Amino acid sequence: MGIFDFLKSDKQKAREAAEKAKEQVEQQAAAAPAAQSSPAGTATKYTDASATATKEAADRMAAQARAAAQAVTPPKPAPAAPKPAAAATPAPHRPAPAAPKPAPVAKKRTYTVRSGDSLSAIARRELGNEARWRELYAMNKGVVGSNPDLIRPGMVLTLPN
């Protein structure tokens, strides 16, 4: 396996695998006559059986490689037949599609700060979790300022969903 094998197409890899299998079968077939001339004669029946099995296996591998190559390359669609000029009639007039309705705007929930409020108390009361005060502060940093502990009555805070 070479360094640049990843650049080869799947089709080319399948073709090379089929060729390699075919070469191996041919080499084994060429070696089989030499084994048949053995003095004991017992190697011949085993060699013939193994050569046949190897050839069948190589044929199966080659068929699988061809099938895989065909599966990887999708068939090209047939070109569309040109329409005769006589059949070219104008399309019936269709009214322009209506403009899509705008999505309903989610109404922002707001909260007006009262005396004695803190971000954690507002988060607990309005959001159900005191720990969400950081989220509340992040959304309203422009209103609250740089100190989250300093909120004044009358500030209007936007609540997260």
VOBA-1610 file (N, C-alpha, C; in pm, whole numbers, padded with zeros to 5 digits, always signed):
BEGIN
Met+00086-00117+00000Met+00000+00000+00000Met+00090+00122+00000Gly+00067+00210-00096Gly+00151+00327-00111Gly+00101+00443-00028Ile+00183+00544-00020Ile+00150+00663+00058Ile+00032+00737-00002Phe+00022+00739-00133Phe-00081+00819-00199Phe-00201+00739-00244Asp-00223+00621-00184Asp-00338+00538-00223Asp-00471+00606-00193Phe-00472+00695-00096Phe-00598+00762-00062Phe-00645+00853-00174Leu-00556+00888-00266Leu-00594+00974-00377Leu-00662+00898-00490Lys-00646+00767-00492Lys-00705+00687-00599Lys-00855+00680-00582Ser-00924+00672-00691Ser-01070+00661-00684Ser-01107+00519-00644Asp-01225+00503-00590Asp-01272+00371-00548Asp-01281+00276-00666Lys-01316+00329-00780Lys-01328+00246-00900Lys-01191+00190-00938Gln-01090+00276-00930Gln-00955+00234-00967Gln-00904+00132-00865Lys-00933+00151-00739Lys-00891+00056-00636Lys-00954-00081-00660Ala-01083-00082-00696Ala-01152-00207-00721Ala-01091-00278-00841Arg-01060-00201-00945Arg-00999-00259-01065Arg-00863-00320-01032Glu-00783-00249-00952Glu-00651-00301-00915Glu-00662-00427-00830Ala-00760-00433-00741Ala-00779-00551-00658Ala-00818-00671-00744Ala-00903-00649-00843Ala-00944-00757-00932Ala-00824-00806-01014Glu-00740-00714-01061Glu-00622-00753-01138Glu-00525-00832-01052Lys-00506-00788-00928Lys-00414-00858-00838Lys-00463-01000-00810Ala-00594-01016-00789Ala-00651-01149-00764Ala-00633-01238-00886Lys-00652-01180-01004Lys-00636-01257-01128Lys-00491-01303-01144Glu-00397-01214-01112Glu-00255-01251-01121Glu-00222-01365-01026Gln-00275-01360-00905Gln-00249-01466-00809Gln-00303-01599-00858Val-00420-01597-00918Val-00480-01720-00971Val-00392-01775-01083Glu-00345-01687-01170Glu-00261-01732-01281Glu-00130-01791-01231Gln-00073-01729-01127Gln+00051-01780-01071Gln+00030-01918-01009Gln-00083-01935-00940Gln-00110-02065-00880Gln-00140-02170-00987Ala-00204-02127-01095Ala-00234-02221-01202Ala-00104-02265-01271Ala-00008-02172-01282Ala+00120-02206-01343Ala+00199-02299-01251Ala+00183-02285-01120Ala+00255-02369-01026Ala+00192-02508-01015Ala+00066-02520-01050Ala-00004-02648-01037Ala+00057-02758-01124Pro+00096-02734-01253Pro+00154-02844-01332Pro+00285-02895-01272Ala+00361-02807-01210Ala+00486-02852-01148Ala+00456-02945-01030Ala+00351-02918-00958Ala+00317-03002-00844Ala+00261-03136-00891Gln+00203-03144-01009Gln+00144-03268-01058Gln+00252-03371-01091Ser+00372-03324-01117Ser+00478-03418-01152Ser+00549-03473-01029Ser+00486-03463-00915Ser+00549-03512-00792Ser+00552-03665-00796Pro+00654-03725-00737Pro+00668-03870-00746Pro+00558-03946-00673Ala+00509-03894-00563Ala+00409-03969-00487Ala+00273-03962-00554Gly+00241-03853-00625Gly+00114-03841-00694Gly+00002-03794-00601Thr+00028-03784-00473Thr-00075-03741-00380Thr-00093-03590-00382Ala+00009-03516-00415Ala+00001-03370-00416Ala-00091-03322-00527Thr-00107-03400-00632Thr-00187-03358-00747Thr-00332-03336-00710Lys-00396-03426-00638Lys-00537-03410-00608Lys-00560-03292-00515Tyr-00468-03270-00419Tyr-00483-03156-00329Tyr-00458-03026-00402Thr-00359-03022-00490Thr-00326-02901-00564Thr-00440-02864-00657Asp-00498-02961-00726Asp-00610-02932-00815Asp-00728-02875-00737Ala-00757-02934-00623Ala-00870-02888-00542Ala-00843-02748-00489Ser-00721-02723-00442Ser-00691-02591-00387Ser-00684-02486-00498Ala-00635-02524-00615Ala-00630-02429-00726Ala-00770-02393-00772Thr-00859-02492-00775Thr-00997-02466-00814Thr-01065-02375-00712Ala-01044-02406-00585Ala-01105-02324-00480Ala-01049-02182-00484Thr-00919-02170-00508Thr-00857-02037-00515Thr-00909-01959-00634Lys-00923-02026-00747Lys-00975-01959-00867Lys-01119-01913-00844Glu-01200-01998-00780Glu-01338-01959-00751Glu-01342-01840-00656Ala-01254-01842-00558Ala-01249-01730-00462Ala-01206-01602-00533Ala-01109-01614-00623Ala-01063-01496-00696Ala-01174-01440-00786Asp-01248-01532-00849Asp-01360-01487-00933Asp-01466-01415-00850Arg-01495-01469-00730Arg-01591-01402-00642Arg-01541-01265-00600Met-01412-01255-00567Met-01355-01126-00527Met-01362-01026-00642Ala-01333-01071-00762Ala-01337-00981-00877Ala-01480-00934-00903Ala-01577-01024-00888Ala-01717-00986-00908Ala-01761-00886-00802Gln-01717-00909-00678Gln-01752-00814-00571Gln-01687-00679-00597Ala-01565-00677-00646Ala-01496-00551-00674Ala-01568-00476-00785Arg-01612-00548-00889Arg-01686-00482-00996Arg-01818-00427-00945Ala-01888-00505-00861Ala-02015-00460-00806Ala-01995-00337-00717Ala-01889-00337-00640Ala-01861-00222-00552Ala-01828-00100-00637Ala-01754-00118-00744Ala-01719-00005-00830Ala-01844+00052-00896Gln-01937-00034-00934Gln-02061+00014-00995Gln-02149+00083-00892Ala-02146+00035-00768Ala-02228+00095-00663Ala-02176+00233-00627Val-02044+00253-00634Val-01984+00382-00599Val-02014+00486-00705Thr-02012+00447-00832Thr-02035+00541-00940Thr-02182+00537-00978Pro-02258+00642-00945Pro-02399+00642-00982Pro-02415+00655-01133Pro-02517+00592-01188Pro-02536+00603-01333Pro-02573+00746-01370Lys-02525+00788-01487Lys-02555+00923-01534Lys-02698+00926-01587Pro-02774+01031-01554Pro-02910+01039-01605Pro-02910+01061-01756Ala-03010+01006-01821Ala-03021+01021-01965Ala-03056+01167-01996Pro-03001+01222-02105Pro-03033+01360-02138Pro-03182+01373-02173Ala-03239+01484-02134Ala-03380+01507-02160Ala-03402+01527-02309Ala-03509+01469-02359Ala-03540+01483-02500Ala-03591+01625-02525Pro-03547+01689-02634Pro-03595+01825-02661Pro-03744+01822-02697Lys-03814+01924-02654Lys-03957+01931-02683Lys-03977+01990-02822Pro-04074+01937-02896Pro-04099+01993-03028Pro-04150+02136-03015Ala-04122+02219-03116Ala-04159+02361-03113Ala-04310+02379-03112Ala-04385+02288-03174Ala-04530+02302-03182Ala-04593+02284-03043Ala-04530+02206-02958Ala-04586+02180-02826Ala-04555+02291-02727Ala-04472+02386-02765Ala-04434+02494-02674Ala-04547+02596-02666Thr-04634+02578-02571Thr-04744+02673-02550Thr-04715+02750-02423Pro-04758+02872-02417Pro-04730+02949-02296Pro-04804+02889-02177Ala-04741+02900-02063Ala-04800+02847-01940Ala-04922+02932-01904Pro-05024+02869-01848Pro-05142+02947-01809Pro-05103+03051-01704His-05173+03163-01705His-05143+03271-01613His-05179+03230-01471Arg-05083+03241-01384Arg-05106+03208-01244Arg-05086+03334-01163Pro-05172+03357-01068Pro-05153+03476-00986Pro-05025+03464-00904Ala-04964+03578-00879Ala-04841+03579-00801Ala-04870+03527-00661Pro-04777+03450-00606Pro-04801+03396-00473Pro-04812+03511-00372Ala-04901+03493-00278Ala-04921+03595-00176Ala-04797+03604-00088Ala-04769+03722-00042Ala-04654+03742+00045Ala-04675+03660+00172Pro-04571+03593+00217Pro-04587+03511+00337Pro-04621+03598+00457Lys-04706+03545+00541Lys-04744+03619+00660Lys-04625+03623+00755Pro-04602+03737+00815Pro-04490+03743+00908Pro-04517+03653+01029Ala-04411+03593+01075Ala-04425+03505+01191Ala-04466+03589+01311Pro-04550+03533+01394Pro-04590+03610+01510Pro-04469+03641+01597Val-04454+03767+01631Val-04340+03810+01709Val-04365+03770+01854Ala-04268+03702+01909Ala-04282+03660+02048Ala-04280+03785+02135Lys-04382+03799+02213Lys-04393+03917+02298Lys-04288+03906+02407Lys-04206+04008+02418Lys-04103+04007+02520Lys-04166+04028+02656Arg-04124+03945+02746Arg-04170+03961+02883Arg-04078+04061+02951Thr-04137+04150+03024Thr-04058+04250+03096Thr-04097+04249+03243Tyr-04010+04308+03322Tyr-04035+04321+03465Tyr-03985+04457+03508Thr-04066+04529+03583Thr-04027+04659+03636Thr-03979+04639+03779Val-03857+04681+03804Val-03794+04662+03934Val-03868+04744+04040Arg-03892+04679+04156Arg-03957+04745+04269Arg-03854+04761+04382Ser-03888+04836+04479Ser-03800+04859+04593Ser-03775+04727+04665Gly-03650+04699+04697Gly-03613+04576+04769Gly-03582+04459+04678Asp-03598+04474+04548Asp-03570+04364+04455Asp-03420+04345+04437Ser-03383+04222+04402Ser-03247+04188+04359Ser-03262+04099+04236Leu-03155+04087+04162Leu-03164+04003+04042Leu-03196+03858+04078Ser-03140+03808+04186Ser-03167+03668+04225Ser-03312+03652+04270Ala-03367+03752+04340Ala-03507+03744+04382Ala-03600+03749+04262Ile-03569+03835+04164Ile-03650+03844+04042Ile-03643+03712+03965Ala-03521+03654+03955Ala-03503+03528+03884Ala-03582+03416+03952Arg-03580+03415+04084Arg-03654+03311+04157Arg-03805+03327+04134Arg-03853+03450+04144Arg-03997+03476+04133Arg-04047+03463+03990Glu-03974+03517+03892Glu-04022+03522+03753Glu-03976+03404+03667Leu-03857+03352+03696Leu-03801+03245+03613Leu-03803+03109+03682Gly-03832+03108+03811Gly-03843+02981+03882Gly-03711+02925+03931Asn-03601+02997+03910Asn-03471+02946+03952Asn-03382+03065+03987Glu-03343+03071+04113Glu-03261+03182+04161Glu-03126+03188+04091Ala-03074+03074+04046Ala-02943+03068+03983Ala-02942+03133+03844Arg-03059+03163+03789Arg-03065+03223+03654Arg-03045+03374+03658Trp-03004+03430+03773Trp-02982+03573+03782Trp-02873+03619+03687Arg-02774+03532+03660Arg-02664+03568+03567Arg-02720+03586+03426Glu-02811+03498+03388Glu-02876+03508+03256Glu-02957+03637+03248Leu-03028+03668+03355Leu-03107+03792+03362Leu-03016+03914+03352Tyr-02905+03909+03421Tyr-02809+04020+03417Tyr-02748+04035+03278Ala-02712+03921+03214Ala-02651+03926+03082Ala-02746+03989+02980Met-02874+03959+02991Met-02971+04016+02896Met-02994+04165+02919Asn-02973+04212+03042Asn-03006+04350+03076Asn-02885+04430+03121Lys-02768+04392+03076Lys-02646+04460+03118Lys-02648+04607+03079Gly-02709+04639+02965Gly-02717+04779+02922Gly-02804+04862+03014Val-02905+04803+03075Val-02996+04875+03165Val-02936+04881+03305Val-02883+04767+03352Val-02834+04757+03490Val-02700+04827+03507Gly-02610+04811+03409Gly-02476+04869+03421Gly-02377+04762+03459Ser-02259+04804+03504Ser-02150+04710+03531Ser-02161+04642+03667Asn-02249+04690+03755Asn-02262+04630+03888Asn-02400+04562+03899Pro-02404+04428+03898Pro-02533+04359+03903Pro-02603+04373+04038Asp-02530+04414+04141Asp-02592+04431+04272Asp-02665+04565+04284Leu-02647+04654+04189Leu-02704+04788+04198Leu-02816+04804+04095Ile-02937+04763+04135Ile-03053+04787+04049Ile-03145+04883+04123Arg-03209+04971+04048Arg-03293+05075+04108Arg-03440+05051+04072Pro-03530+05089+04162Pro-03673+05078+04131Pro-03707+05158+04006Gly-03791+05099+03921Gly-03833+05164+03798Gly-03760+05113+03674Met-03645+05043+03694Met-03575+04985+03579Met-03665+04879+03516Val-03671+04876+03382Val-03751+04775+03313Val-03655+04671+03257Leu-03666+04549+03308Leu-03579+04440+03268Leu-03652+04347+03171Thr-03579+04300+03071Thr-03634+04200+02979Thr-03607+04063+03038Leu-03708+03981+03043Leu-03693+03846+03099Leu-03667+03744+02989Pro-03577+03649+03012Pro-03554+03543+02913Pro-03673+03449+02910Asn-03688+03381+02796Asn-03800+03284+02782Asn-03775+03160+02861
//
